[in-house]
């Protein structure tokens, strides 16, 4: 190819290329915002408006990371060797359901900034929040299924396995948080403490689940002499 022809090719911006590093950082930053919004003591200082704003910002990082995860998840289905047809891949299902959940969190956190009536809080804040939490929980199960297919169901020596387990703990915590955040007829939550603590634990879980599989760790381990016999 000539130099002139090569120069006419559109340049791809590295910023727009989905990578695992960007996915991890997206979930980590989003989780940090959710964790700050629900940190015991700090959440009271911030007030509901400040906490809702932090969650609103964090949800957008979740959504960006979820879309990257979906792009990187590969083909939707694969051929099976035990019969005709194809099977939808658990890895793709995990990414798709989690991405859908992040969009529901966008709806919930955006509505929380404006909802004033009990009906609005129930319909536009709690319902999408509960739906997103269910989607995350389903996604967490698919992550474990996908890992069991690719490696082993029990593999505590692997960072990937720990990431899946910690991610699932976060999904359960978000689900418990949604139960505590259920809006009663008087406008109060069933248990605001459970809602806050569940979100806090879930956010920290998602942060660590992404941190331990951050590709930078692999580069560092290759650059430094190994001190462990673990693979």
C-alpha angles and dihedrals in degrees: 000000000000123000090242092053092047092051091056093057112106113254117235116225112232087218091067097046110100114232136168089245091058091045092053094046091048093055092041095052093043091049091050091056092049091047093050091049092055102033108135109256095008094067090058090051092050094048124212093294094053093043092048091050092052091050090048091055093043092052091060091055088049091052094049091048091046092054091049089050090052092050091050096045093087130215119006094228142012134204116262126222097211098066146340122304135034136286125226108240118245091220091058092045090052092052094043096049092045092049090050089050092053090054090052089052088054089056092046098046093044092050091048089065092059110021112111106158124073091240092053092048091051098044103035104025110031100031095055090040091054091045091050091049091051090048090051091049092051089046091052090055091049090051091057091045091050092050092048089053093048099040130346134320090230113039111140092166090067124085089208091058092049090048091055093047094047090046090054091051088054091050091052090048091052089050092052088047091055091053091052091048095056108135115239122210090261091056096253124122120248089243118351092188092058090045092052098041092045091053091046094051092043093050093050090048092053090046093054093040089060096037096059093053095043105135090229089074090061092051091050093048091052092048095051128059111265117249096182135066092214115116 
